[in-house]
Amino acid sequence: MVGLQTVVCLASTAEKARERLERSTFELFRTSPRDTMMKGVSLDKYVADNLIGTPDQVCAKVAAFERAGLDGFYATLFVANTVSEMLEQMRLFAKYVIQAFPAGSAS
């Protein structure tokens, strides 16, 4: 089994998703001066390697991971500073991304 830990941040445009990420506590973690797994990772690479962008962009990334042989997402972290923001991110993910990949289908 091959799994991935990923960060999810959905918005109506890629720019808004990136801005949301930068305003969130994830940006503080990403730029932490301590020796973390994110040390030295540019924001562009972080956005490219995670599920950050519009619903269509995120679906394309999920499909690419599936084609590469990924079995699942074992830790999915939703970008949010409040519970209501987290719930909204989860709702968007369920509405646009999960529904794009029905059970038993391949992309």
Rosetta constraint file for C-alpha pairs under 8 A:
AtomPair CA 1 CA 70 HARMONIC 7.76 0.50
AtomPair CA 1 CA 71 HARMONIC 5.88 0.50
AtomPair CA 2 CA 69 HARMONIC 7.39 0.50
AtomPair CA 2 CA 70 HARMONIC 5.27 0.50
AtomPair CA 2 CA 71 HARMONIC 5.18 0.50
AtomPair CA 2 CA 72 HARMONIC 6.88 0.50
AtomPair CA 3 CA 70 HARMONIC 5.88 0.50
AtomPair CA 3 CA 71 HARMONIC 5.61 0.50
AtomPair CA 3 CA 72 HARMONIC 4.86 0.50
AtomPair CA 3 CA 73 HARMONIC 5.38 0.50
AtomPair CA 3 CA 74 HARMONIC 5.77 0.50
AtomPair CA 4 CA 70 HARMONIC 7.51 0.50
AtomPair CA 4 CA 72 HARMONIC 6.56 0.50
AtomPair CA 4 CA 73 HARMONIC 4.84 0.50
AtomPair CA 4 CA 74 HARMONIC 5.75 0.50
AtomPair CA 4 CA 75 HARMONIC 6.94 0.50
AtomPair CA 5 CA 73 HARMONIC 5.89 0.50
AtomPair CA 5 CA 74 HARMONIC 5.69 0.50
AtomPair CA 5 CA 75 HARMONIC 4.55 0.50
AtomPair CA 5 CA 76 HARMONIC 5.87 0.50
AtomPair CA 5 CA 77 HARMONIC 7.88 0.50
AtomPair CA 6 CA 50 HARMONIC 5.44 0.50
AtomPair CA 6 CA 51 HARMONIC 6.65 0.50
AtomPair CA 6 CA 73 HARMONIC 7.02 0.50
AtomPair CA 6 CA 75 HARMONIC 6.36 0.50
AtomPair CA 6 CA 76 HARMONIC 5.11 0.50
AtomPair CA 6 CA 77 HARMONIC 6.27 0.50
AtomPair CA 7 CA 50 HARMONIC 5.44 0.50
AtomPair CA 7 CA 51 HARMONIC 5.84 0.50
AtomPair CA 7 CA 52 HARMONIC 7.17 0.50
AtomPair CA 7 CA 76 HARMONIC 5.77 0.50
AtomPair CA 7 CA 77 HARMONIC 4.66 0.50
AtomPair CA 7 CA 78 HARMONIC 5.85 0.50
AtomPair CA 7 CA 79 HARMONIC 6.89 0.50
AtomPair CA 8 CA 50 HARMONIC 6.72 0.50
AtomPair CA 8 CA 51 HARMONIC 4.70 0.50
AtomPair CA 8 CA 52 HARMONIC 5.50 0.50
AtomPair CA 8 CA 76 HARMONIC 6.82 0.50
AtomPair CA 8 CA 77 HARMONIC 5.98 0.50
AtomPair CA 8 CA 78 HARMONIC 4.80 0.50
AtomPair CA 8 CA 79 HARMONIC 6.11 0.50
AtomPair CA 8 CA 89 HARMONIC 7.76 0.50
AtomPair CA 9 CA 17 HARMONIC 5.86 0.50
AtomPair CA 9 CA 18 HARMONIC 7.97 0.50
AtomPair CA 9 CA 20 HARMONIC 7.53 0.50
AtomPair CA 9 CA 21 HARMONIC 6.91 0.50
AtomPair CA 9 CA 51 HARMONIC 6.38 0.50
AtomPair CA 9 CA 52 HARMONIC 4.60 0.50
AtomPair CA 9 CA 53 HARMONIC 6.40 0.50
AtomPair CA 9 CA 78 HARMONIC 6.21 0.50
AtomPair CA 9 CA 79 HARMONIC 5.42 0.50
AtomPair CA 9 CA 89 HARMONIC 6.77 0.50
AtomPair CA 10 CA 17 HARMONIC 5.63 0.50
AtomPair CA 10 CA 51 HARMONIC 7.81 0.50
AtomPair CA 10 CA 52 HARMONIC 5.91 0.50
AtomPair CA 10 CA 53 HARMONIC 5.29 0.50
AtomPair CA 10 CA 54 HARMONIC 5.47 0.50
AtomPair CA 10 CA 55 HARMONIC 6.22 0.50
AtomPair CA 10 CA 58 HARMONIC 7.69 0.50
AtomPair CA 10 CA 89 HARMONIC 6.50 0.50
AtomPair CA 10 CA 92 HARMONIC 7.03 0.50
AtomPair CA 10 CA 93 HARMONIC 7.37 0.50
AtomPair CA 11 CA 16 HARMONIC 5.80 0.50
AtomPair CA 11 CA 17 HARMONIC 4.86 0.50
AtomPair CA 11 CA 53 HARMONIC 6.15 0.50
AtomPair CA 11 CA 54 HARMONIC 5.25 0.50
AtomPair CA 11 CA 55 HARMONIC 7.25 0.50
AtomPair CA 12 CA 16 HARMONIC 6.79 0.50
AtomPair CA 12 CA 17 HARMONIC 7.51 0.50
AtomPair CA 12 CA 53 HARMONIC 7.87 0.50
AtomPair CA 12 CA 54 HARMONIC 5.48 0.50
AtomPair CA 12 CA 55 HARMONIC 7.60 0.50
AtomPair CA 13 CA 17 HARMONIC 6.39 0.50
AtomPair CA 13 CA 53 HARMONIC 6.53 0.50
AtomPair CA 13 CA 54 HARMONIC 5.35 0.50
AtomPair CA 14 CA 18 HARMONIC 6.21 0.50
AtomPair CA 14 CA 52 HARMONIC 7.51 0.50
AtomPair CA 14 CA 53 HARMONIC 4.40 0.50
AtomPair CA 14 CA 54 HARMONIC 5.55 0.50
AtomPair CA 15 CA 19 HARMONIC 6.12 0.50
AtomPair CA 15 CA 53 HARMONIC 7.63 0.50
AtomPair CA 16 CA 20 HARMONIC 6.05 0.50
AtomPair CA 16 CA 53 HARMONIC 7.90 0.50
AtomPair CA 17 CA 21 HARMONIC 6.26 0.50
AtomPair CA 17 CA 52 HARMONIC 6.25 0.50
AtomPair CA 17 CA 53 HARMONIC 5.21 0.50
AtomPair CA 17 CA 54 HARMONIC 7.18 0.50
AtomPair CA 18 CA 22 HARMONIC 6.22 0.50
AtomPair CA 18 CA 47 HARMONIC 7.32 0.50
AtomPair CA 18 CA 52 HARMONIC 7.17 0.50
AtomPair CA 18 CA 53 HARMONIC 7.12 0.50
AtomPair CA 19 CA 23 HARMONIC 6.22 0.50
AtomPair CA 20 CA 24 HARMONIC 6.21 0.50
AtomPair CA 20 CA 79 HARMONIC 7.71 0.50
AtomPair CA 21 CA 25 HARMONIC 7.94 0.50
AtomPair CA 21 CA 26 HARMONIC 6.62 0.50
AtomPair CA 21 CA 27 HARMONIC 6.28 0.50
AtomPair CA 21 CA 79 HARMONIC 6.47 0.50
AtomPair CA 22 CA 26 HARMONIC 7.50 0.50
AtomPair CA 22 CA 27 HARMONIC 5.21 0.50
AtomPair CA 23 CA 27 HARMONIC 6.91 0.50
AtomPair CA 24 CA 28 HARMONIC 7.39 0.50
AtomPair CA 24 CA 79 HARMONIC 6.67 0.50
AtomPair CA 24 CA 80 HARMONIC 6.22 0.50
AtomPair CA 24 CA 81 HARMONIC 5.89 0.50
AtomPair CA 25 CA 29 HARMONIC 6.51 0.50
AtomPair CA 25 CA 79 HARMONIC 7.93 0.50
AtomPair CA 25 CA 80 HARMONIC 7.59 0.50
AtomPair CA 25 CA 81 HARMONIC 6.59 0.50
AtomPair CA 26 CA 30 HARMONIC 6.01 0.50
AtomPair CA 26 CA 79 HARMONIC 6.86 0.50
AtomPair CA 27 CA 31 HARMONIC 6.12 0.50
AtomPair CA 28 CA 32 HARMONIC 5.95 0.50
AtomPair CA 29 CA 38 HARMONIC 7.84 0.50
AtomPair CA 30 CA 38 HARMONIC 5.38 0.50
AtomPair CA 30 CA 39 HARMONIC 7.02 0.50
AtomPair CA 30 CA 41 HARMONIC 7.80 0.50
AtomPair CA 31 CA 38 HARMONIC 7.28 0.50
AtomPair CA 31 CA 39 HARMONIC 6.82 0.50
AtomPair CA 32 CA 36 HARMONIC 7.26 0.50
AtomPair CA 32 CA 39 HARMONIC 7.18 0.50
AtomPair CA 33 CA 39 HARMONIC 7.25 0.50
AtomPair CA 34 CA 39 HARMONIC 7.53 0.50
AtomPair CA 35 CA 39 HARMONIC 6.14 0.50
AtomPair CA 41 CA 45 HARMONIC 6.51 0.50
AtomPair CA 41 CA 46 HARMONIC 6.58 0.50
AtomPair CA 42 CA 46 HARMONIC 6.22 0.50
AtomPair CA 43 CA 47 HARMONIC 6.08 0.50
AtomPair CA 44 CA 48 HARMONIC 6.14 0.50
AtomPair CA 45 CA 49 HARMONIC 5.99 0.50
AtomPair CA 46 CA 50 HARMONIC 6.20 0.50
AtomPair CA 47 CA 51 HARMONIC 7.27 0.50
AtomPair CA 47 CA 52 HARMONIC 5.65 0.50
AtomPair CA 47 CA 53 HARMONIC 7.89 0.50
AtomPair CA 48 CA 52 HARMONIC 7.40 0.50
AtomPair CA 51 CA 58 HARMONIC 5.19 0.50
AtomPair CA 51 CA 61 HARMONIC 6.75 0.50
AtomPair CA 51 CA 62 HARMONIC 7.69 0.50
AtomPair CA 52 CA 57 HARMONIC 7.74 0.50
AtomPair CA 52 CA 58 HARMONIC 6.29 0.50
AtomPair CA 53 CA 57 HARMONIC 5.68 0.50
AtomPair CA 53 CA 58 HARMONIC 5.95 0.50
AtomPair CA 54 CA 58 HARMONIC 6.13 0.50
AtomPair CA 55 CA 59 HARMONIC 6.06 0.50
AtomPair CA 55 CA 92 HARMONIC 7.98 0.50
AtomPair CA 55 CA 93 HARMONIC 7.69 0.50
AtomPair CA 55 CA 96 HARMONIC 5.96 0.50
AtomPair CA 55 CA 97 HARMONIC 6.52 0.50
AtomPair CA 56 CA 60 HARMONIC 6.19 0.50
AtomPair CA 57 CA 61 HARMONIC 6.33 0.50
AtomPair CA 58 CA 62 HARMONIC 6.24 0.50
AtomPair CA 58 CA 97 HARMONIC 7.19 0.50
AtomPair CA 59 CA 63 HARMONIC 6.13 0.50
AtomPair CA 59 CA 96 HARMONIC 7.98 0.50
AtomPair CA 59 CA 97 HARMONIC 5.68 0.50
AtomPair CA 59 CA 100 HARMONIC 7.20 0.50
AtomPair CA 60 CA 64 HARMONIC 6.16 0.50
AtomPair CA 61 CA 65 HARMONIC 6.20 0.50
AtomPair CA 62 CA 66 HARMONIC 6.17 0.50
AtomPair CA 63 CA 67 HARMONIC 6.18 0.50
AtomPair CA 63 CA 107 HARMONIC 5.87 0.50
AtomPair CA 64 CA 68 HARMONIC 6.18 0.50
AtomPair CA 65 CA 69 HARMONIC 6.54 0.50
AtomPair CA 65 CA 70 HARMONIC 5.48 0.50
AtomPair CA 66 CA 70 HARMONIC 5.09 0.50
AtomPair CA 66 CA 71 HARMONIC 7.07 0.50
AtomPair CA 66 CA 107 HARMONIC 7.68 0.50
AtomPair CA 78 CA 86 HARMONIC 6.15 0.50
AtomPair CA 78 CA 89 HARMONIC 6.41 0.50
AtomPair CA 78 CA 90 HARMONIC 7.09 0.50
AtomPair CA 79 CA 85 HARMONIC 7.93 0.50
AtomPair CA 79 CA 86 HARMONIC 6.66 0.50
AtomPair CA 79 CA 89 HARMONIC 7.32 0.50
AtomPair CA 80 CA 85 HARMONIC 5.12 0.50
AtomPair CA 80 CA 86 HARMONIC 4.92 0.50
AtomPair CA 80 CA 89 HARMONIC 7.62 0.50
AtomPair CA 81 CA 85 HARMONIC 6.51 0.50
AtomPair CA 81 CA 86 HARMONIC 7.38 0.50
AtomPair CA 82 CA 86 HARMONIC 6.30 0.50
AtomPair CA 83 CA 87 HARMONIC 6.15 0.50
AtomPair CA 84 CA 88 HARMONIC 6.18 0.50
AtomPair CA 85 CA 89 HARMONIC 6.26 0.50
AtomPair CA 86 CA 90 HARMONIC 6.17 0.50
AtomPair CA 87 CA 91 HARMONIC 6.08 0.50
AtomPair CA 88 CA 92 HARMONIC 6.17 0.50
AtomPair CA 89 CA 93 HARMONIC 6.14 0.50
AtomPair CA 90 CA 94 HARMONIC 6.12 0.50
AtomPair CA 91 CA 95 HARMONIC 5.98 0.50
AtomPair CA 92 CA 96 HARMONIC 5.93 0.50
AtomPair CA 92 CA 97 HARMONIC 7.64 0.50
AtomPair CA 93 CA 97 HARMONIC 5.07 0.50
AtomPair CA 93 CA 98 HARMONIC 6.36 0.50
AtomPair CA 94 CA 98 HARMONIC 4.94 0.50
AtomPair CA 94 CA 99 HARMONIC 6.50 0.50
AtomPair CA 95 CA 99 HARMONIC 6.01 0.50
AtomPair CA 96 CA 100 HARMONIC 6.30 0.50
AtomPair CA 97 CA 101 HARMONIC 6.92 0.50
AtomPair CA 98 CA 102 HARMONIC 7.06 0.50
AtomPair CA 101 CA 105 HARMONIC 6.50 0.50
AtomPair CA 101 CA 106 HARMONIC 7.35 0.50
AtomPair CA 101 CA 107 HARMONIC 6.84 0.50
